Amino acid sequence: MHYGIMSYCIKCFALADVCLCETKKVPLSEYTHEMKECTDLKCYCKEHIPE
């Protein structure tokens, strides 16, 4: 559930499954807060999630 916020993978532009702020994973409960606070938020689909 994306809570009305659509995010797309930075590699292939598919619908993102996870967003990372710098290198930390962002829980969905903190997603909106991190979107406002983060200066380097990157989103990825399942295929492109970094290790």
N, C-alpha and C positions, 0 to 999 in steps of 0.2 A: 504494500500500500504506500503510495507516494504522497498522500495528503494534499492532492491537487497540484503538486509541484512536479513538473515533468523534467527529468534529467536524462541526458544522453551521453553515451560513451564517447570519450575524447579520441578514441582510436578509430571507431567505425560508425559512430553516430546512431547506433541502435539504442533502444531504451535501456537506460542504466539499471543495474541491480544493486550497486553499492557506490557510495561516494566517499572519498578519502580527503581529509584535510592534511596537507603535506603528506605525512606517512601514517597518520593515525586513522583507524576506522571510526566512522561516525554512526552511532546507534540511531535508529529512526526516531527515538524519543527526543534526541538532541539535534536532529537534522536541520530544522528551521533556524535554531539558534546558531549552529555552526555555519549555515549559509550566510548569516549576517556578519559573523565574527571572523570567518576564515578569509585569508587573502589568497590562498592557493588551493581551493577546493577542486578536485578532479573526480569525475565520475566514470565508471567502467561497467561494461556488460559482463556476464559470466565468463565469456571467452577471453576477455582482456584484463581481468583482475590481476594486478601484480602480486607476486609471491610475498 
